[in-house]
Amino acid sequence: MHIPDGFLSTPVWATLDAVSAAGAGWVTRVAQRGFDDSRVPLLGVMGAFVFAAQMINFPVGIGTSGHLVGGALLACTLGPAAASVVMIAILAIQALVFQDGGILALGANVLNMALAGVAAGYLPYRMWGQGRWRRAAIFAGGALSVGVSALLALAELLISGVRMPAGVLGLSLWLFLISALIEGAITLAVMGALEAIQPDFARHQPARGARYGLVAAGVVAVALAAGGVVIASSAPDGIEQMARQTGIAGHAQALLWAPLKDYQAAWLGSGRVAQAGVALVGVALAGGVCAWLGRKR
């Protein structure tokens, strides 16, 4: 789902950078209004959880993988504005530290996943999340967030002049649909588990005292980071597969040096233990930055 540099034309990425910068400033101001310091741990833990979950690719068919995006999950637990801020932080860390997603294309990825994706994921929950249709609303939010993000990404590539034969475009849409449905199912399962542990977890104001949901989410984030290298699929994701099929994969560029490029570190060596170590560093960084953003007002 992350668009690298080299795929978008200059007018497209420049415009999206400007739009996303304005959008990021707006959601940050909205998130800061009436923010309760007791929610700072929630931002940190959910940021770490989504960062870890995004590292676990699962097969969606035809040699392609997908991963949890987490926009709807963040929106349901944090509220839409705070969710966008957390997602922006995650995307920035991935691009700057791990070279996952482009620097110039960061505006496109922020718009697709942190702004439009979060808003789309929150809409069904906002409309039907408190009644009898709650479970359906959570599922629909997860699916809609990925669907909107994927359609925007494909539209940006098409506007940039990437030629997609009808067969490639149709296959890409089908694979993104599968990913969207899986996202909805995972979002519903995670929300159900968190609320079973702590019923008020998704009310955006977790009780002060024993926050069992926070502890559970934190433990799962660490477990995903440490064990994800064993279960994650090595198949390319939807954007990577589409790039291979259209012949633009070689256009990907790395504009800045990244200390943990491709989630690897020479000083940790190679192998699964080293990869798990890098993943844990990323989870700690994401959690720390998101918590810091909650305190910085």
Backbone as CSV, one residue per row, in Angstrom:
resi,resn,N_x,N_y,N_z,CA_x,CA_y,CA_z,C_x,C_y,C_z
1,MET,0.822,-1.211,0.000,0.000,0.000,0.000,0.858,1.263,0.000
2,HIS,2.106,1.164,0.454,2.989,2.323,0.478,3.548,2.586,-0.917
3,ILE,3.379,3.790,-1.420,3.904,4.151,-2.728,5.337,4.645,-2.553
4,PRO,6.310,4.072,-3.275,7.703,4.544,-3.177,7.926,5.755,-4.073
5,ASP,9.059,6.413,-3.892,9.427,7.494,-4.800,9.746,6.916,-6.170
6,GLY,9.437,7.694,-7.202,9.702,7.268,-8.566,8.468,6.778,-9.299
7,PHE,7.379,6.529,-8.579,6.155,6.038,-9.210,5.216,7.172,-9.617
8,LEU,5.231,8.279,-8.883,4.311,9.382,-9.135,5.015,10.501,-9.894
9,SER,4.277,11.179,-10.753,4.833,12.320,-11.463,5.017,13.487,-10.497
10,THR,5.894,14.420,-10.862,6.177,15.560,-9.986,4.927,16.381,-9.664
11,PRO,4.080,16.733,-10.639,2.873,17.492,-10.287,1.975,16.755,-9.293
12,VAL,1.909,15.426,-9.407,1.031,14.659,-8.526,1.583,14.632,-7.103
13,TRP,2.866,14.241,-6.954,3.374,14.144,-5.579,3.504,15.515,-4.931
14,ALA,3.833,16.540,-5.698,3.954,17.880,-5.123,2.601,18.388,-4.649
15,THR,1.572,18.176,-5.444,0.228,18.601,-5.048,-0.236,17.860,-3.800
16,LEU,-0.001,16.550,-3.774,-0.443,15.753,-2.637,0.354,16.077,-1.381
17,ASP,1.622,16.440,-1.533,2.408,16.868,-0.371,1.793,18.125,0.243
18,ALA,1.413,19.080,-0.610,0.827,20.324,-0.109,-0.526,20.065,0.550
19,VAL,-1.345,19.256,-0.092,-2.671,18.946,0.473,-2.537,18.211,1.798
20,SER,-1.638,17.245,1.851,-1.474,16.451,3.070,-0.867,17.271,4.204
21,ALA,0.034,18.198,3.874,0.608,19.063,4.915,-0.485,19.898,5.561
22,ALA,-1.368,20.447,4.744,-2.479,21.227,5.286,-3.420,20.333,6.094
23,GLY,-3.705,19.153,5.573,-4.582,18.232,6.286,-3.986,17.768,7.594
24,ALA,-2.676,17.503,7.603,-2.012,17.071,8.828,-2.064,18.162,9.890
25,GLY,-1.856,19.416,9.462,-1.941,20.521,10.412,-3.325,20.656,11.009
26,TRP,-4.336,20.466,10.184,-5.718,20.599,10.657,-6.081,19.498,11.649
27,VAL,-5.788,18.229,11.310,-6.164,17.135,12.212,-5.376,17.216,13.520
28,THR,-4.147,17.745,13.454,-3.363,17.900,14.681,-4.023,18.912,15.606
29,ARG,-4.488,20.022,15.053,-5.175,21.022,15.886,-6.463,20.461,16.467
30,VAL,-7.205,19.725,15.668,-8.456,19.126,16.158,-8.170,18.120,17.261
31,ALA,-7.136,17.304,17.076,-6.798,16.283,18.072,-6.373,16.894,19.390
32,GLN,-5.771,18.075,19.350,-5.269,18.711,20.555,-6.362,19.360,21.396
33,ARG,-7.496,19.641,20.795,-8.567,20.306,21.528,-9.148,19.379,22.600
34,GLY,-9.059,19.776,23.814,-9.635,19.006,24.908,-8.997,17.661,25.121
35,PHE,-7.726,17.513,24.680,-7.058,16.220,24.843,-6.761,15.952,26.312
36,ASP,-7.061,14.748,26.750,-6.841,14.341,28.138,-5.503,13.617,28.236
37,ASP,-4.651,14.064,29.170,-3.336,13.428,29.321,-3.436,11.941,29.647
38,SER,-4.561,11.507,30.188,-4.714,10.090,30.519,-4.752,9.221,29.269
39,ARG,-4.930,9.842,28.097,-4.994,9.079,26.851,-3.627,8.916,26.190
40,VAL,-2.606,9.541,26.740,-1.273,9.449,26.141,-0.806,7.997,25.995
41,PRO,-0.939,7.159,27.034,-0.524,5.754,26.856,-1.300,5.044,25.754
42,LEU,-2.568,5.422,25.581,-3.381,4.801,24.538,-2.816,5.108,23.155
43,LEU,-2.398,6.363,22.931,-1.794,6.715,21.644,-0.515,5.920,21.409
44,GLY,0.327,5.831,22.436,1.578,5.108,22.285,1.378,3.632,21.999
45,VAL,0.493,2.993,22.755,0.283,1.561,22.592,-0.366,1.247,21.242
46,MET,-1.375,2.020,20.852,-2.033,1.751,19.573,-1.104,2.060,18.397
47,GLY,-0.254,3.078,18.540,0.729,3.335,17.490,1.690,2.169,17.337
48,ALA,2.175,1.646,18.469,3.078,0.495,18.436,2.381,-0.732,17.862
49,PHE,1.125,-0.937,18.246,0.380,-2.111,17.775,0.191,-2.068,16.260
50,VAL,-0.253,-0.931,15.736,-0.494,-0.834,14.293,0.814,-0.924,13.520
51,PHE,1.877,-0.312,14.035,3.180,-0.422,13.375,3.591,-1.890,13.270
52,ALA,3.458,-2.624,14.369,3.833,-4.042,14.359,2.946,-4.838,13.406
53,ALA,1.644,-4.560,13.433,0.715,-5.310,12.585,0.972,-5.056,11.106
54,GLN,1.401,-3.835,10.760,1.672,-3.534,9.351,2.882,-4.303,8.820
55,MET,3.705,-4.817,9.719,4.881,-5.576,9.284,4.544,-7.019,8.931
56,ILE,3.350,-7.478,9.293,2.983,-8.884,9.079,2.176,-9.006,7.791
57,ASN,2.816,-9.401,6.714,2.112,-9.606,5.456,1.464,-10.981,5.433
58,PHE,0.246,-11.027,4.913,-0.475,-12.293,4.779,-0.844,-12.498,3.309
59,PRO,-0.875,-13.743,2.838,-1.184,-13.999,1.428,-2.636,-13.671,1.101
60,VAL,-2.845,-13.030,-0.050,-4.206,-12.743,-0.516,-4.482,-13.420,-1.851
61,GLY,-3.523,-14.205,-2.340,-3.737,-14.969,-3.562,-2.901,-14.471,-4.725
62,ILE,-2.644,-15.366,-5.687,-1.929,-15.076,-6.934,-0.575,-14.447,-6.635
63,GLY,0.146,-15.011,-5.676,1.490,-14.545,-5.379,1.571,-13.152,-4.812
64,THR,0.508,-12.698,-4.184,0.449,-11.343,-3.643,0.098,-11.399,-2.168
65,SER,0.592,-10.431,-1.403,0.290,-10.371,0.023,-0.347,-9.036,0.373
66,GLY,-0.889,-8.967,1.563,-1.445,-7.726,2.097,-1.074,-7.639,3.568
67,HIS,-1.403,-6.532,4.178,-1.157,-6.398,5.613,-2.207,-5.469,6.212
68,LEU,-2.387,-5.563,7.498,-3.309,-4.669,8.179,-2.833,-3.230,8.005
69,VAL,-3.729,-2.340,7.617,-3.399,-0.920,7.541,-3.698,-0.256,8.885
70,GLY,-4.853,-0.557,9.458,-5.134,-0.125,10.817,-5.839,1.203,10.961
71,GLY,-6.231,1.843,9.858,-6.901,3.132,9.957,-8.199,3.078,10.724
72,ALA,-9.036,2.091,10.424,-10.312,1.963,11.116,-10.113,1.583,12.576
73,LEU,-9.167,0.705,12.842,-8.894,0.298,14.220,-8.467,1.499,15.059
74,LEU,-7.588,2.337,14.522,-7.160,3.531,15.240,-8.325,4.501,15.427
75,ALA,-9.142,4.667,14.394,-10.260,5.608,14.486,-11.278,5.176,15.537
76,CYS,-11.525,3.885,15.633,-12.508,3.387,16.607,-11.998,3.499,18.039
77,THR,-10.702,3.410,18.228,-10.153,3.425,19.585,-9.689,4.807,20.026
78,LEU,-9.259,5.647,19.073,-8.701,6.954,19.426,-9.591,8.118,19.034
79,GLY,-10.524,7.897,18.124,-11.227,8.999,17.492,-10.513,9.356,16.207
80,PRO,-11.218,9.940,15.219,-10.624,10.122,13.886,-9.425,11.060,13.841
81,ALA,-9.452,12.177,14.561,-8.346,13.135,14.485,-7.077,12.552,15.088
82,ALA,-7.163,12.017,16.298,-5.989,11.410,16.927,-5.493,10.215,16.120
83,ALA,-6.415,9.465,15.521,-6.027,8.318,14.699,-5.203,8.776,13.498
84,SER,-5.608,9.877,12.879,-4.850,10.396,11.740,-3.456,10.828,12.158
85,VAL,-3.341,11.478,13.317,-2.031,11.913,13.799,-1.117,10.704,14.032
86,VAL,-1.654,9.670,14.659,-0.864,8.463,14.917,-0.444,7.801,13.607
87,MET,-1.354,7.723,12.641,-1.024,7.100,11.361,0.020,7.916,10.607
88,ILE,-0.070,9.233,10.679,0.943,10.086,10.040,2.310,9.805,10.646
89,ALA,2.362,9.689,11.975,3.637,9.394,12.645,4.192,8.052,12.193
90,ILE,3.343,7.046,12.085,3.778,5.720,11.644,4.339,5.780,10.227
91,LEU,3.626,6.450,9.327,4.072,6.540,7.937,5.390,7.307,7.823
92,ALA,5.539,8.363,8.621,6.788,9.127,8.589,7.957,8.284,9.086
93,ILE,7.757,7.537,10.158,8.815,6.663,10.675,9.177,5.600,9.649
94,GLN,8.179,5.003,9.024,8.449,3.967,8.027,9.268,4.518,6.858
95,ALA,8.933,5.731,6.410,9.640,6.306,5.267,11.048,6.757,5.631
96,LEU,11.198,7.434,6.766,12.479,8.046,7.117,13.473,7.058,7.725
97,VAL,12.967,6.093,8.486,13.851,5.171,9.205,14.012,3.845,8.471
98,PHE,12.948,3.367,7.835,12.969,2.029,7.246,12.887,2.032,5.720
99,GLN,12.786,3.213,5.110,12.665,3.339,3.665,11.488,2.516,3.136
100,ASP,10.407,2.537,3.876,9.165,1.850,3.502,8.169,2.929,3.089
101,GLY,8.079,3.186,1.775,7.312,4.318,1.284,8.247,5.475,0.989
102,GLY,7.908,6.264,-0.024,8.806,7.316,-0.468,8.761,8.570,0.396
103,ILE,9.837,9.378,0.298,9.892,10.664,0.984,9.041,11.686,0.241
104,LEU,9.247,11.795,-1.069,8.433,12.702,-1.870,6.997,12.209,-1.969
105,ALA,6.813,10.904,-1.923,5.472,10.319,-2.001,4.793,10.225,-0.632
106,LEU,5.430,10.773,0.396,4.850,10.690,1.739,3.494,11.380,1.795
107,GLY,3.351,12.495,1.082,2.059,13.175,1.063,0.961,12.298,0.495
108,ALA,1.282,11.546,-0.557,0.293,10.639,-1.140,-0.081,9.553,-0.151
109,ASN,0.912,8.956,0.501,0.627,7.892,1.461,-0.146,8.416,2.673
110,VAL,0.177,9.647,3.106,-0.558,10.248,4.220,-2.011,10.491,3.828
111,LEU,-2.221,11.043,2.638,-3.593,11.280,2.185,-4.363,9.975,2.092
112,ASN,-3.742,8.965,1.473,-4.441,7.703,1.224,-4.792,6.967,2.507
113,MET,-3.830,6.849,3.425,-4.031,6.010,4.606,-4.357,6.767,5.886
114,ALA,-3.720,7.936,6.085,-3.879,8.638,7.361,-5.039,9.621,7.359
115,LEU,-5.391,10.169,6.211,-6.474,11.147,6.152,-7.750,10.520,5.581
116,ALA,-7.737,10.202,4.292,-8.922,9.616,3.674,-9.225,8.233,4.227
117,GLY,-8.182,7.409,4.416,-8.400,6.047,4.923,-8.987,6.032,6.318
118,VAL,-8.470,6.877,7.198,-8.999,6.941,8.566,-10.430,7.473,8.557
119,ALA,-10.683,8.527,7.766,-12.032,9.091,7.702,-13.038,8.056,7.192
120,ALA,-12.651,7.330,6.142,-13.542,6.298,5.593,-13.773,5.182,6.601
121,GLY,-12.722,4.818,7.344,-12.858,3.760,8.338,-13.724,4.156,9.510
122,TYR,-13.738,5.439,9.832,-14.518,5.909,10.982,-15.988,6.147,10.638
123,LEU,-16.294,6.425,9.375,-17.656,6.794,8.985,-18.705,5.753,9.381
124,PRO,-18.542,4.466,9.017,-19.566,3.490,9.437,-19.677,3.376,10.961
125,TYR,-18.544,3.458,11.649,-18.555,3.373,13.121,-19.278,4.578,13.716
126,ARG,-19.070,5.743,13.139,-19.733,6.958,13.628,-21.231,6.873,13.424
127,MET,-21.657,6.279,12.326,-23.079,6.243,11.991,-23.817,5.117,12.694
128,TRP,-23.190,3.934,12.785,-23.912,2.762,13.295,-23.186,2.018,14.414
129,GLY,-22.085,2.571,14.891,-21.241,1.838,15.835,-21.778,1.705,17.241
130,GLN,-22.832,2.425,17.590,-23.348,2.365,18.953,-24.656,1.581,19.073
131,GLY,-25.115,0.999,17.999,-26.388,0.283,18.027,-26.235,-1.186,17.692
132,ARG,-27.307,-1.752,17.188,-27.342,-3.181,16.893,-26.429,-3.553,15.723
133,TRP,-26.067,-2.574,14.923,-25.220,-2.827,13.764,-23.744,-2.590,14.058
134,ARG,-23.393,-2.568,15.331,-22.028,-2.222,15.727,-20.978,-3.117,15.062
135,ARG,-21.145,-4.415,15.116,-20.156,-5.324,14.551,-20.049,-5.140,13.041
136,ALA,-21.184,-4.981,12.390,-21.166,-4.753,10.945,-20.479,-3.433,10.616
137,ALA,-20.685,-2.421,11.468,-20.077,-1.110,11.234,-18.563,-1.184,11.371
138,ILE,-18.079,-1.922,12.357,-16.625,-2.066,12.538,-16.016,-2.794,11.349
139,PHE,-16.673,-3.879,10.923,-16.179,-4.625,9.754,-16.183,-3.735,8.516
140,ALA,-17.288,-3.031,8.295,-17.390,-2.168,7.118,-16.350,-1.065,7.158
141,GLY,-16.076,-0.534,8.347,-15.070,0.515,8.465,-13.694,0.020,8.059
142,GLY,-13.318,-1.167,8.533,-12.029,-1.728,8.153,-11.920,-1.951,6.659
143,ALA,-12.968,-2.525,6.076,-12.949,-2.795,4.637,-12.942,-1.502,3.827
144,LEU,-13.762,-0.542,4.249,-13.864,0.711,3.499,-12.567,1.508,3.556
145,SER,-11.889,1.474,4.699,-10.636,2.233,4.818,-9.602,1.743,3.815
146,VAL,-9.462,0.436,3.670,-8.504,-0.117,2.711,-8.975,0.114,1.282
147,GLY,-10.275,-0.036,1.053,-10.799,0.183,-0.290,-10.550,1.597,-0.785
148,VAL,-10.826,2.569,0.068,-10.613,3.968,-0.312,-9.127,4.253,-0.521
149,SER,-8.282,3.760,0.388,-6.839,3.972,0.259,-6.307,3.369,-1.038
150,ALA,-6.750,2.164,-1.360,-6.272,1.488,-2.567,-6.733,2.207,-3.827
151,LEU,-7.991,2.628,-3.866,-8.498,3.326,-5.045,-7.774,4.649,-5.265
152,LEU,-7.486,5.363,-4.181,-6.739,6.610,-4.309,-5.330,6.346,-4.850
153,ALA,-4.679,5.319,-4.329,-3.332,4.991,-4.800,-3.333,4.653,-6.284
154,LEU,-4.288,3.834,-6.709,-4.368,3.481,-8.130,-4.668,4.708,-8.979
155,ALA,-5.554,5.581,-8.496,-5.885,6.791,-9.248,-4.661,7.694,-9.392
156,GLU,-3.885,7.824,-8.330,-2.677,8.663,-8.371,-1.657,8.112,-9.361
157,LEU,-1.538,6.795,-9.420,-0.614,6.178,-10.377,-1.096,6.386,-11.808
158,LEU,-2.393,6.251,-12.024,-2.948,6.447,-13.364,-2.780,7.897,-13.810
159,ILE,-3.041,8.846,-12.902,-2.883,10.264,-13.238,-1.420,10.574,-13.534
160,SER,-0.520,9.833,-12.894,0.917,10.038,-13.112,1.403,9.447,-14.423
161,GLY,0.505,8.791,-15.147,0.879,8.269,-16.459,1.254,6.801,-16.478
162,VAL,1.058,6.094,-15.368,1.352,4.662,-15.344,0.289,3.933,-16.171
163,ARG,0.725,3.196,-17.156,-0.206,2.481,-18.021,-0.557,1.130,-17.412
164,MET,-1.833,0.937,-17.188,-2.298,-0.323,-16.606,-3.262,-0.991,-17.573
165,PRO,-2.861,-2.098,-18.173,-3.800,-2.857,-19.009,-5.033,-3.243,-18.199
166,ALA,-6.136,-3.449,-18.877,-7.388,-3.765,-18.197,-7.240,-4.987,-17.298
167,GLY,-6.480,-5.976,-17.763,-6.312,-7.185,-16.958,-5.555,-6.919,-15.669
168,VAL,-4.511,-6.099,-15.755,-3.724,-5.766,-14.572,-4.552,-4.940,-13.597
169,LEU,-5.290,-3.963,-14.131,-6.128,-3.128,-13.270,-7.211,-3.958,-12.598
170,GLY,-7.839,-4.844,-13.362,-8.879,-5.694,-12.786,-8.338,-6.612,-11.716
171,LEU,-7.171,-7.201,-11.959,-6.563,-8.077,-10.968,-6.186,-7.294,-9.705
172,SER,-5.647,-6.091,-9.898,-5.273,-5.263,-8.751,-6.504,-4.936,-7.905
173,LEU,-7.597,-4.582,-8.553,-8.821,-4.257,-7.820,-9.336,-5.477,-7.064
174,TRP,-9.251,-6.638,-7.681,-9.709,-7.867,-7.029,-8.867,-8.179,-5.789
175,LEU,-7.555,-8.044,-5.926,-6.671,-8.321,-4.794,-6.868,-7.306,-3.673
176,PHE,-7.092,-6.047,-4.037,-7.357,-5.038,-3.011,-8.699,-5.303,-2.317
177,LEU,-9.661,-5.836,-3.062,-10.943,-6.184,-2.444,-10.751,-7.279,-1.403
178,ILE,-9.951,-8.285,-1.738,-9.672,-9.350,-0.771,-8.979,-8.780,0.463
179,SER,-8.008,-7.909,0.240,-7.301,-7.282,1.364,-8.261,-6.473,2.225
180,ALA,-9.211,-5.778,1.573,-10.174,-4.964,2.316,-11.063,-5.830,3.202
181,LEU,-11.506,-6.957,2.671,-12.359,-7.851,3.455,-11.586,-8.453,4.633
182,ILE,-10.322,-8.799,4.393,-9.488,-9.327,5.481,-9.252,-8.245,6.528
183,GLU,-9.038,-7.011,6.081,-8.863,-5.885,7.018,-10.101,-5.725,7.903
184,GLY,-11.277,-5.820,7.277,-12.506,-5.716,8.058,-12.613,-6.815,9.096
185,ALA,-12.280,-8.029,8.707,-12.366,-9.156,9.638,-11.361,-9.012,10.778
186,ILE,-10.131,-8.595,10.461,-9.118,-8.426,11.504,-9.501,-7.292,12.445
187,THR,-9.988,-6.184,11.884,-10.402,-5.047,12.713,-11.499,-5.466,13.681
188,LEU,-12.475,-6.217,13.188,-13.566,-6.681,14.041,-13.050,-7.622,15.120
189,ALA,-12.137,-8.522,14.759,-11.605,-9.476,15.734,-10.792,-8.767,16.814
190,VAL,-9.952,-7.808,16.418,-9.130,-7.094,17.397,-9.996,-6.250,18.314
191,MET,-10.969,-5.552,17.746,-11.873,-4.741,18.569,-12.644,-5.624,19.552
192,GLY,-13.107,-6.769,19.073,-13.821,-7.684,19.951,-12.961,-8.185,21.091
193,ALA,-11.698,-8.511,20.780,-10.787,-9.000,21.817,-10.483,-7.913,22.843
194,LEU,-10.223,-6.694,22.370,-9.910,-5.600,23.285,-11.094,-5.257,24.181
195,GLU,-12.287,-5.268,23.616,-13.467,-4.931,24.406,-13.869,-6.062,25.336
196,ALA,-13.494,-7.293,24.988,-13.745,-8.404,25.910,-12.853,-8.280,27.136
197,ILE,-11.638,-7.780,26.925,-10.707,-7.585,28.036,-11.093,-6.356,28.853
198,GLN,-11.442,-5.274,28.149,-11.808,-4.015,28.809,-12.963,-3.391,28.036
199,PRO,-14.198,-3.494,28.547,-15.380,-3.066,27.804,-15.368,-1.615,27.351
200,ASP,-14.700,-0.712,28.053,-14.718,0.703,27.679,-13.541,1.096,26.800
201,PHE,-12.851,0.125,26.237,-11.628,0.418,25.490,-11.898,1.323,24.301
202,ALA,-13.006,1.136,23.607,-13.288,1.894,22.391,-14.122,3.138,22.636
203,ARG,-14.204,3.587,23.869,-14.951,4.812,24.148,-14.057,6.038,24.173
204,HIS,-12.811,5.841,23.740,-11.838,6.929,23.619,-11.423,7.495,24.970
205,GLN,-11.959,6.983,26.051,-11.603,7.464,27.381,-11.413,6.273,28.315
206,PRO,-10.376,5.456,28.133,-10.186,4.286,28.975,-10.113,4.665,30.447
207,ALA,-10.647,3.821,31.271,-10.661,4.110,32.702,-9.262,4.265,33.242
208,ARG,-9.135,5.099,34.230,-7.819,5.327,34.840,-7.456,4.087,35.634
209,GLY,-7.008,3.536,36.229,-6.797,2.329,36.947,-6.203,1.249,36.093
210,ALA,-6.778,0.053,36.223,-6.224,-1.108,35.521,-6.634,-1.066,34.060
211,ARG,-5.704,-0.798,33.182,-6.006,-0.720,31.750,-5.560,-2.013,31.090
212,TYR,-6.388,-3.016,31.274,-6.016,-4.334,30.780,-5.913,-4.355,29.254
213,GLY,-6.777,-3.582,28.599,-6.726,-3.538,27.146,-5.410,-2.987,26.642
214,LEU,-4.899,-1.948,27.308,-3.619,-1.373,26.908,-2.492,-2.389,27.069
215,VAL,-2.504,-3.086,28.188,-1.474,-4.089,28.436,-1.538,-5.183,27.371
216,ALA,-2.750,-5.639,27.070,-2.918,-6.704,26.078,-2.433,-6.256,24.708
217,ALA,-2.806,-5.031,24.304,-2.376,-4.525,22.995,-0.858,-4.374,22.938
218,GLY,-0.269,-3.916,24.047,1.182,-3.783,24.084,1.893,-5.113,23.987
219,VAL,1.385,-6.099,24.690,1.988,-7.434,24.655,1.887,-8.030,23.252
220,VAL,0.732,-7.868,22.619,0.549,-8.399,21.268,1.472,-7.689,20.283
221,ALA,1.651,-6.365,20.451,2.549,-5.624,19.563,3.964,-6.178,19.640
222,VAL,4.444,-6.427,20.852,5.784,-6.979,21.028,5.860,-8.385,20.430
223,ALA,4.822,-9.190,20.649,4.805,-10.549,20.117,4.803,-10.552,18.587
224,LEU,4.037,-9.634,17.986,4.008,-9.547,16.526,5.372,-9.144,15.977
225,ALA,6.007,-8.191,16.647,7.319,-7.749,16.188,8.357,-8.859,16.322
226,ALA,8.324,-9.555,17.453,9.333,-10.594,17.706,9.107,-11.845,16.872
227,GLY,7.838,-12.212,16.673,7.543,-13.460,15.965,7.053,-13.288,14.552
228,GLY,6.853,-12.030,14.130,6.281,-11.798,12.812,7.140,-12.293,11.670
229,VAL,8.454,-12.266,11.846,9.337,-12.705,10.765,9.146,-14.189,10.437
230,VAL,8.594,-14.924,11.372,8.390,-16.351,11.154,7.127,-16.610,10.337
231,ILE,6.084,-15.806,10.572,4.785,-16.066,9.942,4.483,-15.160,8.766
232,ALA,5.241,-14.087,8.581,4.927,-13.121,7.532,5.194,-13.703,6.144
233,SER,4.324,-13.361,5.202,4.506,-13.786,3.819,5.587,-12.933,3.162
234,SER,6.386,-13.546,2.309,7.434,-12.826,1.594,6.972,-12.358,0.217
235,ALA,5.727,-12.643,-0.137,5.196,-12.235,-1.432,5.021,-10.718,-1.481
236,PRO,5.133,-10.091,-2.657,4.970,-8.642,-2.779,3.539,-8.226,-2.460
237,ASP,3.371,-6.976,-1.972,2.023,-6.510,-1.694,1.375,-6.015,-2.992
238,GLY,0.166,-5.491,-2.890,-0.588,-5.135,-4.082,0.094,-4.106,-4.957
239,ILE,0.656,-3.051,-4.352,1.339,-2.011,-5.124,2.592,-2.581,-5.788
240,GLU,3.359,-3.372,-5.045,4.582,-3.966,-5.599,4.253,-4.908,-6.754
241,GLN,3.199,-5.704,-6.593,2.816,-6.635,-7.653,2.371,-5.885,-8.900
242,MET,1.574,-4.844,-8.700,1.136,-4.032,-9.828,2.321,-3.383,-10.534
243,ALA,3.314,-2.918,-9.748,4.504,-2.295,-10.331,5.275,-3.298,-11.191
244,ARG,5.367,-4.533,-10.742,6.057,-5.560,-11.522,5.312,-5.843,-12.822
245,GLN,3.997,-5.900,-12.745,3.202,-6.248,-13.914,3.167,-5.127,-14.945
246,THR,3.301,-3.883,-14.498,3.271,-2.748,-15.421,4.663,-2.313,-15.851
247,GLY,5.701,-2.909,-15.253,7.065,-2.600,-15.646,7.654,-1.355,-15.016
248,ILE,7.039,-0.821,-13.966,7.571,0.390,-13.335,8.326,0.076,-12.045
249,ALA,8.469,-1.192,-11.699,9.140,-1.548,-10.449,10.547,-0.969,-10.398
250,GLY,11.220,-0.909,-11.558,12.572,-0.387,-11.599,12.661,1.121,-11.415
251,HIS,11.507,1.801,-11.409,11.495,3.253,-11.238,11.616,3.661,-9.780
252,ALA,11.470,2.714,-8.866,11.524,3.041,-7.438,12.883,3.649,-7.089
253,GLN,12.841,4.724,-6.319,14.062,5.436,-5.955,14.195,5.548,-4.444
254,ALA,15.423,5.602,-3.983,15.720,5.853,-2.571,16.445,7.181,-2.490
255,LEU,15.765,8.222,-2.043,16.325,9.566,-2.074,17.175,9.883,-0.859
256,LEU,16.916,9.234,0.257,17.654,9.502,1.486,18.153,8.195,2.086
257,TRP,19.261,8.281,2.777,19.774,7.126,3.501,18.859,6.836,4.682
258,ALA,18.531,5.576,4.871,17.673,5.168,5.989,18.467,4.233,6.890
259,PRO,18.503,4.488,8.188,19.336,3.682,9.095,18.938,2.217,9.172
260,LEU,17.648,1.930,8.961,17.186,0.543,9.050,16.441,0.168,7.771
261,LYS,17.093,0.415,6.661,16.491,0.168,5.355,16.002,-1.271,5.242
262,ASP,14.772,-1.394,4.711,14.159,-2.713,4.496,14.081,-3.528,5.789
263,TYR,13.997,-2.835,6.910,13.856,-3.475,8.224,15.035,-4.414,8.512
264,GLN,16.232,-3.928,8.184,17.450,-4.672,8.448,18.494,-3.733,9.041
265,ALA,19.429,-4.298,9.800,20.506,-3.522,10.401,21.779,-4.354,10.379
266,ALA,22.810,-3.819,9.746,24.069,-4.558,9.631,24.663,-4.862,11.000
267,TRP,24.491,-3.953,11.951,25.083,-4.142,13.275,24.389,-5.231,14.074
268,LEU,23.212,-5.679,13.585,22.530,-6.790,14.244,22.792,-8.118,13.539
269,GLY,23.474,-8.043,12.408,23.718,-9.261,11.653,22.539,-9.604,10.762
270,SER,22.414,-10.865,10.427,21.329,-11.319,9.564,20.573,-12.448,10.255
271,GLY,19.493,-12.855,9.616,18.697,-13.928,10.187,17.454,-13.413,10.902
272,ARG,16.649,-14.336,11.362,15.374,-13.987,11.960,15.517,-13.243,13.283
273,VAL,16.532,-13.599,14.052,16.731,-12.910,15.331,17.035,-11.438,15.087
274,ALA,17.861,-11.162,14.091,18.203,-9.776,13.756,16.971,-9.026,13.259
275,GLN,16.167,-9.681,12.415,14.959,-9.042,11.914,13.986,-8.746,13.044
276,ALA,13.869,-9.673,13.980,12.997,-9.442,15.131,13.499,-8.265,15.952
277,GLY,14.828,-8.150,16.081,15.401,-7.035,16.824,15.069,-5.697,16.180
278,VAL,15.182,-5.624,14.849,14.850,-4.399,14.137,13.359,-4.082,14.298
279,ALA,12.521,-5.109,14.222,11.086,-4.903,14.386,10.767,-4.350,15.770
280,LEU,11.432,-4.861,16.784,11.201,-4.368,18.150,11.661,-2.915,18.285
281,VAL,12.753,-2.562,17.613,13.202,-1.170,17.614,12.129,-0.284,16.985
282,GLY,11.558,-0.734,15.879,10.508,0.028,15.223,9.279,0.193,16.081
283,VAL,8.867,-0.871,16.754,7.699,-0.803,17.634,7.936,0.179,18.778
284,ALA,9.118,0.110,19.373,9.442,1.035,20.462,9.466,2.481,19.963
285,LEU,10.027,2.696,18.775,10.096,4.039,18.202,8.705,4.581,17.901
286,ALA,7.863,3.749,17.289,6.506,4.185,16.960,5.716,4.506,18.226
287,GLY,5.806,3.626,19.202,5.091,3.874,20.450,5.576,5.126,21.151
288,GLY,6.896,5.329,21.178,7.457,6.500,21.835,7.076,7.795,21.149
289,VAL,7.153,7.818,19.811,6.818,9.031,19.068,5.336,9.372,19.220
290,CYS,4.474,8.365,19.143,3.034,8.623,19.273,2.683,9.121,20.671
291,ALA,3.300,8.558,21.690,3.065,9.046,23.048,3.592,10.472,23.207
292,TRP,4.751,10.759,22.619,5.323,12.106,22.686,4.404,13.122,22.014
293,LEU,3.827,12.736,20.883,2.899,13.635,20.188,1.679,13.920,21.049
294,GLY,1.262,12.923,21.849,0.124,13.140,22.738,0.444,14.143,23.848
295,ARG,1.680,14.197,24.251,2.076,15.133,25.309,2.420,16.515,24.783
296,LYS,2.828,16.596,23.505,3.302,17.863,22.965,2.120,18.709,22.482
297,ARG,1.798,19.746,23.257,0.707,20.642,22.880,1.105,22.073,23.196
